[in-house]
Amino acid sequence: MGSIVAEKYNNSTIKKILIMQGFVAVSVSIGFLVFGQKSMAASSIVGGVIAFLPNLYFAYRVSLAKGQSAKKIVQSFYSGESRKVLITFVLFAVAFQIPGVQFFPLMICFVAVLSVFWLALILFARDFEIKNVREDG
């Protein structure tokens, strides 16, 4: 029976993803500022924050599990992800209470920041080197 082991997955990859997400949030917001209005840029920043903060929290939770047993790591991932979804929901609820927030720029930046993770899987493929290890020798 084989198992999959991820090698070289470390905090530097997580930091790269978070930095890229921050960069995308700022870039999209600057785009709305240049080609739109200040209110669109402000709404865009709100969308970027809604995407970025929960990911930052999740990265923190994952870093706490470093060096733990596999069961603790999986529990950390599940609890971190469920709390991340809850934080995202709360941030959306708060964002739509802000007077003048615009849905379109908020969602464009939110989706752009979230898409960074999928792009990172391609860009940092070497950091996710997968090796098949046989347990029976």
Protein Blocks (a to p, Z undefined) as FASTA:
>chain_A
ZZdddehiafklmmmmmmmmmmmmmmmmmmmmmmmcfklmmmmmmmmmmmmmmmmmmmmm
mmmmgoiafklmmmmmmmmmmmmmmmmmmmmmmmmmpghiafklmmmmmmmmmmmmmmmm
mmmmmmmcccdddfkZZ
